[in-house]
Amino acid sequence: MKALVTAGGHGTRLRPITYTQNKHLIPIANKTMLQYALDYLKEAEIYEIGIIINANDKSIQNVFGNGEGLGVEITYIEQNQPLGLAHVVKISQSFIGNDDFIFYLGDNILIGGVKSFINNFNRMKSNCHLVLSQVPDPNRFGVAEVVNDRIVSIEEKPSSAKSNLAVTGIYLYDSNIFEAVNSIKPSERGELEISDAHQFLIENGYDVSYSEITGWWKDTGQPSDLLDANRLILDNIKEKIDGSVDSLTQISGEVIIGNNSQIINSKINGPAIIDNDTLIKDSFIGPYSAIGKNCKITSSKVEYSIIMEGCLIDRVDRNISSSLLGKHVKIISFNNKNNQARFLLGDQSYIELTDLNNIN
């Protein structure tokens, strides 16, 4: 079995972060989104992986190379225009050949990996196996209608959903999917919709089976989704302290502190993760915070946030909460007494918070 993983698109809902980096390289609990996907596949003993990238985008390849360091073999497949997920499958036919494969959207995060779904597909010997999840807002997704434990229809982002079962970004196929993607027509959006390919299989007598996710699953398309995924992953970490923690610091809950990091006169309430070579001094790091490497946080308060590598946060009296900071962001405060702040800042942003009443 092979794997096909999406890592293209433009991440418009995550701007300004995605102006300067591919969204699949955004860290969640200090590990990139795409790394989770590759780890899931390797755990399932899938070693031939095709990654779909935007034309001329080398950022993914610069991080993962040919996959040798991960113990897998990566082939990069360029998509010149965002013409839909069925188009992604269509342009990957030469890579897949006649093999069965798992199609995984690289911005999905879930508990437990994908091995159980692959096992179900192999056991059921179906032509297509979809992974479903119950959601409160099915109109955001492709929605499956299930009757007597069989999928009878798939509808993309319906205004009136027939169920609350969203089709997640995890699909398993045999080679018959290529007949489907080569037969359907573009939607009103001008894209080849993967839901239309699934509906083609159903209407033409192919066997479409499914599994239902019993744990959590997140489609990380928006900042709030990233923060939720960060929270869910941090809920499962175990304490590991490799850096130095002084006697004045208080640590509670599960906390990971990386090599060469220093925690001085601070309070760390887990679950939280602090990467290598980071300084936390005279500060409070609250639950569900992921602090990247080479950061410096002094006399400040951070909670429920993702702070990427190289950030500086200095003397920020208000709580920085529910925030997403890109790489090398600087936030410096002088005599600003507001209670809370929320930021969504792209790489190398600089914010200075000042109490205007105290400016001479």
C-alpha positions as CSV (number, residue, x, y, z in Angstrom):
1,M,0.0,0.0,0.0
2,K,1.1,3.5,-0.8
3,A,0.1,6.9,0.7
4,L,-0.8,10.2,-0.9
5,V,-0.7,13.3,1.4
6,T,-1.8,16.8,0.6
7,A,0.6,19.7,1.6
8,G,-0.4,22.3,-0.9
9,G,-3.1,25.0,-0.9
10,H,-2.6,28.6,0.3
11,G,-4.0,28.5,3.9
12,T,-6.0,31.7,3.4
13,R,-7.9,31.2,6.7
14,L,-4.6,31.1,8.6
15,R,-3.2,34.4,7.3
16,P,-1.0,36.2,8.1
17,I,0.9,33.1,9.4
18,T,0.7,31.5,5.9
19,Y,2.0,34.5,4.0
20,T,5.5,33.4,4.9
21,Q,5.2,29.6,5.6
22,N,3.3,26.6,4.3
23,K,0.5,25.9,6.8
24,H,1.5,22.2,6.9
25,L,4.7,23.3,8.6
26,I,2.9,25.1,11.4
27,P,3.9,23.4,14.7
28,I,1.3,21.9,17.0
29,A,2.8,20.9,20.4
30,N,6.2,21.8,18.7
31,K,5.8,19.3,15.9
32,T,4.7,20.3,12.4
33,M,1.3,19.2,11.2
34,L,2.8,17.2,8.3
35,Q,5.2,15.4,10.7
36,Y,2.1,13.9,12.4
37,A,0.8,12.6,9.1
38,L,4.2,11.0,8.2
39,D,4.5,9.5,11.7
40,Y,1.0,7.9,11.4
41,L,1.9,6.4,8.0
42,K,5.2,5.0,9.1
43,E,3.5,3.5,12.2
44,A,1.1,1.7,9.8
45,E,4.1,0.4,7.8
46,I,3.5,2.5,4.8
47,Y,6.8,3.7,3.4
48,E,6.1,4.9,-0.2
49,I,4.6,8.4,0.2
50,G,3.6,10.9,-2.4
51,I,3.3,14.5,-1.1
52,I,1.2,17.0,-3.1
53,I,2.8,20.5,-3.1
54,N,2.1,23.8,-4.8
55,A,4.1,24.3,-8.0
56,N,7.6,25.6,-7.3
57,D,7.2,25.3,-3.5
58,K,10.3,23.8,-2.0
59,S,9.5,24.4,1.6
60,I,8.2,20.9,2.3
61,Q,11.2,19.3,0.5
62,N,13.6,21.5,2.4
63,V,12.3,20.1,5.7
64,F,11.7,16.4,4.8
65,G,14.0,15.8,1.8
66,N,13.5,12.4,0.2
67,G,12.3,10.9,3.5
68,E,15.5,8.9,4.2
69,G,15.9,10.5,7.6
70,L,12.4,9.4,8.5
71,G,12.8,5.9,7.1
72,V,10.3,6.5,4.2
73,E,10.6,7.2,0.5
74,I,9.0,10.6,-0.5
75,T,7.9,11.5,-4.0
76,Y,6.8,15.2,-4.5
77,I,3.9,15.8,-6.9
78,E,3.2,19.4,-8.0
79,Q,-0.3,20.6,-8.4
80,N,-0.2,23.7,-10.7
81,Q,-3.6,25.0,-9.6
82,P,-5.9,24.2,-6.7
83,L,-8.5,22.3,-8.8
84,G,-9.9,20.1,-6.0
85,L,-9.1,16.9,-4.1
86,A,-10.3,14.6,-6.9
87,H,-7.8,16.4,-9.2
88,V,-5.1,15.6,-6.6
89,V,-5.9,11.9,-7.0
90,K,-6.1,12.3,-10.8
91,I,-2.6,13.7,-11.2
92,S,-1.2,11.1,-8.9
93,Q,-2.2,8.1,-10.9
94,S,1.2,7.4,-12.3
95,F,2.7,7.4,-8.8
96,I,0.0,5.1,-7.4
97,G,-0.2,2.7,-10.3
98,N,-2.4,-0.3,-9.5
99,D,-1.7,-0.2,-5.8
100,D,-4.2,0.3,-3.0
101,F,-3.5,3.6,-1.2
102,I,-4.5,5.9,1.6
103,F,-5.3,9.5,0.8
104,Y,-4.6,11.7,3.8
105,L,-5.2,15.5,4.0
106,G,-2.0,16.8,5.7
107,D,-3.8,19.3,7.9
108,N,-5.8,16.6,9.8
109,I,-4.8,15.7,13.3
110,L,-6.3,12.7,15.2
111,I,-5.7,10.5,18.1
112,G,-4.5,6.9,17.5
113,G,-3.2,7.3,13.9
114,V,-4.5,5.5,10.8
115,K,-3.5,1.9,11.3
116,S,-6.9,0.7,12.4
117,F,-8.6,2.2,9.4
118,I,-6.2,0.5,7.0
119,N,-6.9,-2.8,8.8
120,N,-10.6,-2.3,8.4
121,F,-10.2,-1.5,4.6
122,N,-8.1,-4.6,4.1
123,R,-10.6,-6.8,6.1
124,M,-13.7,-5.5,4.3
125,K,-12.0,-5.7,0.9
126,S,-14.0,-2.8,-0.3
127,N,-13.2,-0.5,-3.2
128,C,-13.3,2.7,-1.1
129,H,-13.2,3.1,2.6
130,L,-14.1,6.4,4.2
131,V,-13.4,7.6,7.7
132,L,-16.3,9.4,9.3
133,S,-16.7,11.5,12.4
134,Q,-19.8,13.0,14.1
135,V,-19.6,16.8,14.1
136,P,-21.9,19.6,15.3
137,D,-21.5,21.5,12.0
138,P,-21.7,19.0,9.2
139,N,-22.4,21.7,6.6
140,R,-18.7,22.5,6.7
141,F,-17.8,19.1,5.3
142,G,-18.7,16.4,2.9
143,V,-21.6,14.5,4.6
144,A,-22.3,10.8,4.4
145,E,-25.8,9.4,4.5
146,V,-25.8,6.0,6.1
147,V,-28.7,3.5,5.9
148,N,-28.4,0.0,7.4
149,D,-24.6,0.4,8.0
150,R,-24.0,1.3,4.3
151,I,-23.1,4.7,2.8
152,V,-25.9,5.5,0.3
153,S,-24.9,9.1,-0.6
154,I,-22.2,11.7,-0.1
155,E,-23.0,15.4,-0.4
156,E,-20.4,18.2,-0.3
157,K,-21.1,21.0,2.2
158,P,-24.9,20.6,2.1
159,S,-27.2,23.5,3.2
160,S,-29.4,20.8,4.9
161,A,-27.3,17.9,6.0
162,K,-28.8,14.4,6.0
163,S,-26.7,13.3,8.9
164,N,-24.0,14.7,11.3
165,L,-21.4,12.3,9.9
166,A,-18.6,14.3,8.3
167,V,-16.2,12.6,5.8
168,T,-12.8,13.3,7.4
169,G,-9.6,13.8,5.4
170,I,-8.8,10.1,5.5
171,Y,-9.7,7.9,2.5
172,L,-8.6,4.5,1.4
173,Y,-9.0,3.3,-2.2
174,D,-8.2,0.6,-4.7
175,S,-7.4,1.6,-8.3
176,N,-11.1,2.0,-9.2
177,I,-11.0,5.5,-7.8
178,F,-9.2,6.6,-11.0
179,E,-12.3,5.7,-13.0
180,A,-14.3,8.0,-10.8
181,V,-11.9,11.0,-10.8
182,N,-11.6,10.7,-14.6
183,S,-15.4,10.6,-15.1
184,I,-16.7,13.4,-12.9
185,K,-17.1,17.0,-14.0
186,P,-16.0,20.2,-12.2
187,S,-18.4,21.6,-9.7
188,E,-19.7,25.2,-9.7
189,R,-16.5,26.1,-7.9
190,G,-14.5,24.9,-10.8
191,E,-13.0,22.0,-8.8
192,L,-13.2,18.2,-9.1
193,E,-14.8,17.4,-5.8
194,I,-13.8,14.2,-4.0
195,S,-17.4,13.8,-2.8
196,D,-18.5,13.6,-6.4
197,A,-16.0,10.8,-7.0
198,H,-17.3,8.9,-4.0
199,Q,-20.9,9.4,-5.2
200,F,-19.8,8.0,-8.6
201,L,-18.5,4.9,-7.0
202,I,-21.7,4.4,-5.0
203,E,-23.9,5.0,-8.1
204,N,-21.9,2.6,-10.2
205,G,-22.1,-0.3,-7.8
206,Y,-18.7,-0.2,-6.2
207,D,-18.4,-1.1,-2.5
208,V,-17.9,1.9,-0.3
209,S,-17.4,1.0,3.4
210,Y,-16.6,3.2,6.4
211,S,-15.1,3.5,9.8
212,E,-16.1,6.0,12.5
213,I,-13.6,7.9,14.6
214,T,-14.3,7.2,18.2
215,G,-11.6,9.6,19.7
216,W,-10.9,13.2,18.6
217,W,-10.2,14.5,15.1
218,K,-9.4,18.0,14.0
219,D,-9.4,19.6,10.6
220,T,-6.9,22.4,11.3
221,G,-8.2,25.0,8.8
222,Q,-8.6,27.9,11.2
223,P,-6.6,29.4,14.1
224,S,-9.1,28.1,16.7
225,D,-8.7,24.6,15.2
226,L,-4.9,24.8,15.6
227,L,-5.3,25.8,19.3
228,D,-7.8,23.0,19.9
229,A,-5.4,20.4,18.3
230,N,-2.6,21.8,20.4
231,R,-4.7,21.4,23.5
232,L,-5.8,17.9,22.7
233,I,-2.2,16.7,22.0
234,L,-0.8,18.4,25.2
235,D,-3.5,16.6,27.2
236,N,-1.6,13.3,26.4
237,I,2.0,14.4,27.2
238,K,4.1,13.0,30.0
239,E,6.6,15.1,32.0
240,K,10.1,15.3,30.7
241,I,12.5,17.9,31.9
242,D,15.8,18.1,30.2
243,G,16.5,21.8,30.7
244,S,17.4,23.6,34.0
245,V,14.8,24.8,36.4
246,D,15.8,27.0,39.4
247,S,14.6,26.6,43.0
248,L,12.3,29.6,42.7
249,T,10.3,28.1,39.9
250,Q,7.0,26.2,40.5
251,I,5.9,23.5,38.1
252,S,2.5,21.8,38.2
253,G,0.9,19.3,35.8
254,E,2.6,17.6,32.8
255,V,5.4,19.7,31.4
256,I,8.1,19.1,28.8
257,I,11.2,21.3,28.9
258,G,13.8,20.8,26.1
259,N,17.6,20.7,26.2
260,N,19.4,23.9,27.2
261,S,16.3,25.7,28.2
262,Q,16.3,27.7,31.4
263,I,13.3,28.4,33.6
264,I,14.0,31.1,36.2
265,N,11.7,32.4,38.9
266,S,8.6,31.4,37.0
267,K,5.4,29.4,37.3
268,I,4.7,26.7,34.7
269,N,1.2,25.2,34.8
270,G,0.9,22.2,32.5
271,P,0.1,20.6,30.2
272,A,2.7,22.7,28.4
273,I,5.7,22.1,26.2
274,I,8.9,24.3,26.0
275,D,11.4,23.5,23.2
276,N,15.2,23.6,23.3
277,D,17.3,26.7,24.0
278,T,14.5,28.8,25.4
279,L,14.6,31.2,28.4
280,I,11.6,31.7,30.6
281,K,12.2,34.3,33.3
282,D,10.0,36.0,35.9
283,S,7.0,34.7,33.9
284,F,3.8,32.6,34.0
285,I,3.3,29.9,31.3
286,G,-0.2,28.6,31.6
287,P,-1.9,25.4,30.5
288,Y,-2.0,24.4,26.8
289,S,1.0,26.5,25.8
290,A,3.5,25.3,23.2
291,I,6.7,27.5,23.2
292,G,9.1,26.9,20.4
293,K,12.9,26.8,20.4
294,N,15.1,29.8,20.9
295,C,12.4,31.9,22.5
296,K,12.8,34.4,25.3
297,I,9.9,35.2,27.5
298,T,10.5,37.6,30.4
299,S,8.1,39.2,32.9
300,S,5.1,38.1,30.9
301,K,2.1,35.7,31.0
302,V,1.2,33.3,28.2
303,E,-1.5,30.6,28.2
304,Y,-3.4,28.5,25.6
305,S,-1.2,29.7,22.8
306,I,1.3,28.5,20.2
307,I,4.5,30.5,20.2
308,M,6.8,29.6,17.3
309,E,10.6,29.6,17.3
310,G,12.7,32.7,17.9
311,C,10.0,34.8,19.6
312,L,10.7,37.5,22.2
313,I,8.0,38.5,24.7
314,D,9.1,41.0,27.2
315,R,7.3,42.8,30.0
316,V,3.8,42.1,28.8
317,D,1.6,42.6,31.9
318,R,-1.6,41.5,30.2
319,N,-2.2,37.8,29.6
320,I,-1.4,36.6,26.1
321,S,-4.0,34.0,25.6
322,S,-5.5,32.0,22.7
323,S,-2.8,33.4,20.4
324,L,-0.8,32.1,17.5
325,L,2.6,33.8,17.0
326,G,4.8,33.1,13.9
327,K,8.5,32.8,13.9
328,H,10.7,35.6,15.4
329,V,7.8,37.7,16.5
330,K,8.6,40.4,19.1
331,I,6.1,41.8,21.6
332,I,7.4,44.4,24.0
333,S,5.3,46.2,26.5
334,F,5.9,49.4,28.5
335,N,3.5,50.3,31.3
336,N,0.5,48.8,29.6
337,K,-2.1,47.7,32.2
338,N,-4.9,46.1,30.1
339,N,-5.8,42.6,31.3
340,Q,-5.7,40.4,28.3
341,A,-4.5,40.3,24.7
342,R,-5.1,38.0,21.8
343,F,-2.7,38.0,18.8
344,L,-2.5,36.3,15.4
345,L,0.9,37.5,14.1
346,G,2.9,36.4,11.1
347,D,6.7,35.8,11.0
348,Q,8.9,38.7,12.2
349,S,6.1,40.9,13.3
350,Y,7.0,43.5,15.9
351,I,4.4,44.9,18.5
352,E,5.1,47.5,21.1
353,L,2.4,48.0,23.7
354,T,2.6,51.4,25.4
355,D,0.3,53.3,27.8
356,L,-0.2,56.5,25.8
357,N,-0.9,58.4,29.1
358,N,2.7,57.8,30.2
359,I,4.3,59.1,27.0
360,N,6.1,62.4,27.5
